Amino acid sequence: MKKESIRSLLQTICEYNNVRITQTFTKENVDQILVKCVPNTQVLELTYLHTGTVEQYQSVTEAAEVIHQALYSHVTA
């Protein structure tokens, strides 16, 4: 998935922040990151499913970068 596609998806989640939308990102058939927007804000909450770590980002671009790196950090061209 391209970084721009991730950013666009996150932007949509934030646009509908009054609805409970969650997105799960998967790598190698294992769920990695659950993303949601904190209700009535523009804050994205990323939960790393294997550790339970929760991070919050106010920047859609920054969150997209973090997700992209988590999914593709070990991929070689």
N, C-alpha and C positions, 0 to 999 in steps of 0.2 A: 504494500500500500504506500503510495506516495505521501510525502510529508504534507503537501498541499491538500490532499484528500482528507487526511487526518484533521488538519486545521479547519477545513470546511465542515466536517462532521461535528467538531467541538463547538464551532460557532453556532451551528443549528441547535445543539443541546443548550447553549447559553441563551439563545433567542427565546426558547420555550422554557425558561427557568421556573415558571409557575406550574409546570407539569413534571411529574417524576419520570424522567427519561434516563436510562442508564445504558452504557455501551461497554461491552467487554471486548478487550483486545486479546487475541490468542496467538501464541507462537508455538509451532510444532505440535499442534493439537492440544495444547495445555493453556488454559485460561491464565493470563498474566496480570492484566490491569483492568480494573473496573472504574469507569469514569461516570461522574454525574455532576450536575451543576447544583451548588447550594441554593435552595429555594429562595426566589426573589432577590438574587444577587447575580453577578457575573463571575463568581468564583468557581473554578473547576476543582473538583476533589478527585484525586487519583488514589485508588487503593490497590496496593500490590498484593495480590491474592496469596502468594507463597509466603509472605512475611507478615502480612497484616498492616504494613506501614501505610500511613495516610499522608499525602502531601496535597497542599492547596496552591493553586496558581490563579492569579488575576489576569494573566496574559494568555490568550488562546494560542498565540504563536509559540510562547515558551512551553506550554503544556504539550503542544504538538511535537515540538523538538524532543522533549523528554520521552514521550511515547515512542516516537520514531527510533530514537537511540536504543530504548529498551527492547524493541522488537527486532531491530536489525543490527545491533552492535557486533554480532559475531558472524554476519554475512560477509563473504568476500566476493568481489566481482570476478 
